[in-house]
């Protein structure tokens, strides 16, 4: 299990309802046998709902968002896991480009996806590109209409690159990350390694840092929470009061259940808007954020 925090609201509410029903049944049986007070049922129900709100607190309440500096530059960023098994990459490329971001972080970037984005006109729009085309889930690309420099491949077991975006007199360090999914006894150590290396790197990052990618983790993972704490990052989904902006799975008959994709913001970055993108043929839903620089402290 990926942990309760970051799960879809529907799934969490069902869990609470089951817990409440179980508490009521248990209380009834206990009263018949041990003559326990009916308050046990109320206590069980109350406990289950309290647990729901405690676990869901980040998604329900949001965090205090920093105010933007009106004199500073702003820009839009989209992160999308394209899915290496996508059967219609051109349709996905068209829908992603229709969101008109200035910076694109693309994951599971295969040759088919590279060809589709080229055919859709992305290479004419985005003059600054860093690409690592790979089969399966290890490809990654950053496409930008904003100049960037100093691309550094982070050497993750999954995929990761750091670039420096130039916005006027300011610069932003953008980390585009895709961690291995912890789905087997072989992949779990790789997933841990990706978190450990990225946490060490981000501990040294400056306040104008953005992390965008599929970390294959939710707030329910202690390694994810440690990364946020160590790097002083906040999740845009929480800052933007977006609630349960779950992103996976987006294919098949099931609803999206988990928040695996993230845009994380350093203390120098503020959020003007945040949205989860509509389905586009991938097994993940993309995220779009309009970002700006925070006002300096008085």
Secondary structure, DSSP 8 states (H G I E B T S, - for coil): ---STTB-HHHHHHHHHHHHHHHHHHHHHHHHHH---THHHHHHHHHHHHHHHHHTHHHHH------B-TTS-EEEEEEEE--TT-S-HHHHHHHHHTT--SEEEEES--HHHHHHHHHTTHHHH--EEEEE--STT--EEEEESS-EEEEEE---SSEEEEEEEEETTEEEEEEEEE-----STTHHHHHHHHHHHHHHHHHT--SSEEEEEE-S--TT-HHHHHHHHHHT-EEHHHHTT------B--SSSS---B--EEEEE-TTEEEEEEEE----SSSB--EEEEEEEB----
